[in-house]
């Protein structure tokens, strides 16, 4: 499930790279646009880290609980989905 989070970062990287035009001089690339690209990259990256950390913690606890009581499988999957949504909203 956590492999999808890397795709979100890849999409942002492609959008930023598409905005850069090598035929233009770098003087046309404003400071505001650079800060915007930095902020968007940091936002997606940090939410991806938070989602991955949450998936790891919930997955570990969920597998241990599943060994004791198999009825918690559906709840574990739902919580993992909610954890991955952190990366989606970033």
C-alpha positions as a Markdown table, in Angstrom:
| # | Residue | x | y | z |
|---|---|---|---|---|
| 1 | Unk | 0.0 | 0.0 | 0.0 |
| 2 | Unk | 2.8 | 2.4 | 0.7 |
| 3 | Unk | 4.2 | 2.1 | -2.8 |
| 4 | Unk | 1.5 | 4.4 | -4.1 |
| 5 | Unk | 2.8 | 7.3 | -1.9 |
| 6 | Unk | 5.9 | 7.5 | -4.1 |
| 7 | Unk | 3.8 | 8.0 | -7.1 |
| 8 | Unk | 2.4 | 11.2 | -5.6 |
| 9 | Unk | 5.9 | 12.6 | -5.3 |
| 10 | Unk | 6.7 | 11.6 | -8.8 |
| 11 | Unk | 3.6 | 13.5 | -10.1 |
| 12 | Unk | 4.7 | 16.6 | -8.3 |
| 13 | Unk | 8.3 | 16.2 | -9.7 |
| 14 | Unk | 6.9 | 15.9 | -13.2 |
| 15 | Unk | 4.7 | 19.0 | -12.8 |
| 16 | Unk | 7.7 | 21.0 | -11.5 |
| 17 | Unk | 10.0 | 19.8 | -14.3 |
| 18 | Unk | 7.3 | 20.6 | -16.9 |
| 19 | Unk | 7.1 | 24.2 | -15.6 |
| 20 | Unk | 10.9 | 24.7 | -16.1 |
| 21 | Unk | 11.7 | 25.7 | -19.7 |
| 22 | Unk | 15.3 | 25.3 | -20.7 |
| 23 | Unk | 15.0 | 27.8 | -23.5 |
| 24 | Unk | 14.2 | 30.6 | -21.1 |
| 25 | Unk | 16.9 | 32.3 | -19.1 |
| 26 | Unk | 17.0 | 31.8 | -15.4 |
| 27 | Unk | 16.4 | 35.4 | -14.7 |
| 28 | Unk | 12.8 | 34.9 | -15.8 |
| 29 | Unk | 12.4 | 32.2 | -13.0 |
| 30 | Unk | 11.2 | 34.4 | -10.1 |
| 31 | Unk | 11.9 | 33.8 | -6.5 |
| 32 | Unk | 8.2 | 33.4 | -5.8 |
| 33 | Unk | 8.0 | 30.5 | -8.3 |
| 34 | Unk | 11.0 | 28.9 | -6.8 |
| 35 | Unk | 9.6 | 29.1 | -3.3 |
| 36 | Unk | 6.3 | 27.7 | -4.6 |
| 37 | Unk | 8.1 | 24.7 | -6.1 |
| 38 | Unk | 10.1 | 24.2 | -2.9 |
| 39 | Unk | 6.9 | 24.4 | -0.7 |
| 40 | Unk | 5.0 | 22.0 | -3.0 |
| 41 | Unk | 7.9 | 19.5 | -2.9 |
| 42 | Unk | 8.3 | 19.7 | 0.9 |
| 43 | Unk | 4.5 | 19.4 | 1.4 |
| 44 | Unk | 4.2 | 16.2 | -0.6 |
| 45 | Unk | 7.5 | 14.8 | 0.8 |
| 46 | Unk | 6.7 | 15.4 | 4.4 |
| 47 | Unk | 3.1 | 14.1 | 4.1 |
| 48 | Unk | 4.6 | 11.0 | 2.3 |
| 49 | Unk | 7.0 | 10.5 | 5.2 |
| 50 | Unk | 4.1 | 10.9 | 7.7 |
| 51 | Unk | 1.9 | 8.4 | 5.8 |
| 52 | Unk | 4.7 | 5.9 | 5.5 |
| 53 | Unk | 5.5 | 6.1 | 9.2 |
| 54 | Unk | 1.8 | 5.7 | 10.1 |
| 55 | Unk | 1.4 | 2.7 | 7.7 |
| 56 | Unk | 4.5 | 1.1 | 9.3 |
| 57 | Unk | 3.2 | 1.5 | 12.9 |
| 58 | Unk | -0.3 | 0.5 | 12.1 |
| 59 | Unk | 0.8 | -2.4 | 10.0 |
| 60 | Unk | 3.1 | -3.8 | 12.7 |
| 61 | Unk | 0.4 | -3.5 | 15.4 |
| 62 | Unk | -2.3 | -4.8 | 13.0 |
| 63 | Unk | -0.3 | -8.0 | 12.1 |
| 64 | Unk | 0.4 | -8.7 | 15.8 |
| 65 | Unk | -3.3 | -8.2 | 16.7 |
| 66 | Unk | -4.3 | -10.4 | 13.7 |
| 67 | Unk | -2.3 | -13.3 | 15.0 |
| 68 | Unk | -4.2 | -13.1 | 18.3 |
| 69 | Unk | -7.7 | -12.5 | 16.8 |
| 70 | Unk | -8.3 | -12.9 | 13.1 |
| 71 | Unk | -11.5 | -10.8 | 13.2 |
| 72 | Unk | -9.5 | -7.6 | 13.3 |
| 73 | Unk | -8.3 | -8.0 | 9.7 |
| 74 | Unk | -11.1 | -5.7 | 8.2 |
| 75 | Unk | -10.5 | -3.0 | 10.7 |
| 76 | Unk | -6.8 | -3.2 | 10.2 |
| 77 | Unk | -7.2 | -2.7 | 6.4 |
| 78 | Unk | -9.5 | 0.3 | 7.0 |
| 79 | Unk | -7.0 | 1.9 | 9.3 |
| 80 | Unk | -4.2 | 1.4 | 6.8 |
| 81 | Unk | -6.4 | 3.0 | 4.1 |
| 82 | Unk | -7.0 | 6.0 | 6.4 |
| 83 | Unk | -3.2 | 6.2 | 7.0 |
| 84 | Unk | -2.5 | 6.3 | 3.3 |
| 85 | Unk | -5.0 | 9.1 | 2.8 |
| 86 | Unk | -2.5 | 11.3 | 4.7 |
| 87 | Unk | -0.2 | 11.1 | 1.7 |
| 88 | Unk | -3.0 | 11.6 | -0.8 |
| 89 | Unk | -4.2 | 14.9 | 0.9 |
| 90 | Unk | -0.6 | 16.2 | 1.0 |
